[in-house]
Amino acid sequence: MLLIGYPKCSTCKKAEQWLRDNNIDYTYRNIKEENPTAEELRLWYAQSGLDIKRFFNTSGLVYKALSLKDKLPQMSEAEKLDLLATDGMLVKRPLLICDDAVLVGFKEAEWEKAVL
């Protein structure tokens, strides 16, 4: 499993603690230092079955600075994925990449269902 997070993010810390509490092995990747590539995002988006908007950190400073609330509706899916690949701070975190699931954000019930 791959956990993609940001060390200063309290939700990411909760997700890490949950993984440790459940004795789940994972590899950690700092999203600020190693942003997901457009190819990774395309794959994870397809695997997740989620709306592309769920991959955006809508409460983040970069999202707001770029006025993405107004711009995203006019963008194509490919443009959105390419944009996400430009800055890790645009991506909703944590991301948990499993063999058969991609989880965006930390919701304990969702993680239990997918991982345990």
QUIRA-V221934 format. One record per helix or strand of 3 or more residues. SS is the DSSP state (H for helix, E for strand). FROM is the first residue (numbers start at 1). TO is the last residue. Records with the same first field share a line. If there is no record, write none. Layout:
SS = FROM-TO ; FROM-TO
//
This chain:
E = 2-5 ; 27-30 ; 95-97 ; 102-104
H = 10-21 ; 38-48 ; 52-55 ; 61-65 ; 68-74 ; 77-84 ; 88-90 ; 108-115
//
